[in-house]
Amino acid sequence: VKSRRLGQTSARVVMNFLFLLFVILLLWKGEAVSEDEIHKMKIKDLKQFLTDRGVKCEDCVEKGDFVKKCIQSLSIPVTKAAEQRAQASTKPIDELWGQISDEICKGMTNREDMCRQLKGVVESAFFQFARQYKRDLSVTPAHLATTSLKHPYLPVGKFHIKETLEWMIKRDVKNADEIRVVYVPKLKPWLRDVALENMNPMFEALKGMPKEEL
């Protein structure tokens, strides 16, 4: 009887392990997209599919060109930016960009005090102006967060943070009020364009940015 119980317990452990492994694989793989679904996509969705995987299609003109490139890219996993977009509908935009700010800062300096101050300024500024544009422009926070992580808004938003951080490092600035004076004039019009989905200023900004930032 004892050995039978041990056998049943072992079987349950194995089954639980296999089920957990199955769930992990599903989460790792993400939602699969079939070729039929790709053929049904609109061009803007096909472009987003490629962007999510970091794939460029400079020679693509017709829808068929994009479809072909997307099918060729089916096995390529989505980028970190695309994963962030998937989470944006549930994470507040101030927390989202606070996290982005922290990642940028830690990649440029080991000054934790500086990163902490910059993150605080970024979060408070996003919180303030996201509320303002929600009221003035009737844009939902979830839509604002998701749009902010799309191209061409994302690289420009990151570049504003990097410019501010470079200024902080050069002058050894850690005062939140001083940081805000420099960062807010960059953020406010950018976030308004995000809310209005106005791409023209973004493309103009991209022209003046270093290629490695694009």
N, C-alpha and C positions, 0 to 999 in steps of 0.2 A: 504494500500500500504506500509505504514511504517512498519507494523508488518510483511508483507511478506518479505521485504528487510532484516529485522532483522533475520527472519527465515533462509533466504538464506545465510546470513553472518555466522550465527551460524553453519549451515550445512558445509560450506566451512572450518570453523575453526576445526570442528570435523574431517572432511576428511583429512585435512592437518596434524592434530595430529596423526591420525591413520597411515597415510603414513610414518610420521617421526618415529613412534614407530616400524613399520615394518622394516624400514631401519636399525634402531638401533639393532633390534633383529638379523638381517642378519649379521651385522658386529660383533656382540657379539658371534654368533654361529660359524662364519667362514665358510669356504668351506667344505661342507659335503663330506665324503668319503663312498662309498657303499661297501658292502661285495664283490660284483663282481669286483670292482676296486682293492680291496686288493688281491684277488686271482690272478690278472694279474700282480701284482708288482714283481720286482726282489727282491732277498734277501737283497741286500744293501738298497733298498728303504723301505723294511719292517723293517729293523733295524733302519733306520732313523725315520720311523713313530713312533716306540716305544720310541726312544730317545727323540723325540719332546714332548712326553707326560710324560717323566721321568719314563718310565716303563722298568724294567729289565727282561730279559728272559735268565737266566743263563743255563737253561736246554734245550734251543732250539738248535737243531742240523740240522734237515731237514727243508726244506722250509715250509712244512706243520705245523711244530711247530710254526714258526714265524707267519704264516697266522692265526692260531688259536688264538695266543696271541694278534695279532692286532685286530681281530674281537672282542675279549673280552674287548679291550681297546678303542673301538670306541667312547664311551661316555666321555672319559677323555679329558679335554681341553689341548691344547698345552701349553708348558711352556713358560716363559718369554724369554728364550734363543731362542726358536723356532720363537717367534714373532719378535725378533731382526733380525733373519736370513731372515725373510720375508721382512724386511725393508732394509736389507743390500745392496740390488741391487740399491737402490736409494740414500742411505745416504753414503757420503764419509767415508772411513775407519778411517781417523783421527778423525772425529767427532764421529763416532760410538764408538771407543775405548776411546775417551775422556770422553764420557758419562759413559762408563763402569768403567773407572778409578774414576770418580767422585762418582759413587754409592758405589764402594768399599771403598773409602776414608771416605765418610760420615758414613759408617757402622763401621769404626774402630776408628774414632776420630772426635771431634767437632771443630778441628782447620781448619777453612775455608781458612785461608791464606795458609796453608800447602796443602790442597786439590786443591786450585787454582793453585799453583805452579806445583804440580804433574800432574794435568790435562794438563797444558800448555806444559810440557816436553813430555808427552805421545803423544799429538796431533802433536807436531812438529816432533817428531821422526817417527811416523807413516807416516806423510806426506812425509818426506824425503825418507824413505826407500821403501815406496809403489811406489813412482815415479822411484826410482832406479831399482826395480825389474820389474816394468812395461817395462822399457827400456831394461834391461839386459835379462830378462826371458820371455818377451812377454806375461805377464799375465795381464788380464784386471782388473781394480780396483774393479769392481763389483764382479768378481769371487774371488778375494783376500779377499774382505770383507765377502762374504758369507762363504767361506771355513774357515776363522778365527773363525767363531762362531760355527763350528762343533766340535764334539768330535773326537779325543782327543786334538785338538788344543786349544779349549776354556779354559778348566781348567788350562792348562799350561800357557797360556797367562795371565790369571787372577792371577795366582800364582806369576808370575814375578812382577806384579804390587804390590801385597801384600808384597812380600819380600822387594821391594824398599821402600814402605811406612813404614814398620816396622823399617827399617834402618833409615829413616828420623825421625820417632818419637823418637827412642832411642837416636839419636844424636841431635835432635831438628834442623834438617837441613831444610832450606827454600830457599837456593840458587839454581837457576835453573841449573847452570853449574855443580854444584856438583851432583845434582840429575841425570843429564844426563849422567855423567861419570859412575854412578852405573847402571842406567837402560838400556842404549843403548846396552851394551854388552850382555844383556839378550834378548832384543828385536830383534836385527839384525839377528842372526841365526835362531831364532824361526820364524820370518816372512818369511825368505827364505824357511824354511821347509814348511810353509803354502803355499807359492807360488808354490813349487814343489810337494805339497801334499805328503810329505815325513812323514809317520806316525811313523817310527821306533824310531827316537829321542824323539818323544812325549811319546811313551809308556815307554821308558827308564826313562824319567823325571817323569812320573806318579808313578813309583816304589818308588821314593825317596820322594814323597809328602805325607803329613798327609792324612789319610782316609777322614777327613771332607772336604778336598779340592777337592776330586775326583768327 
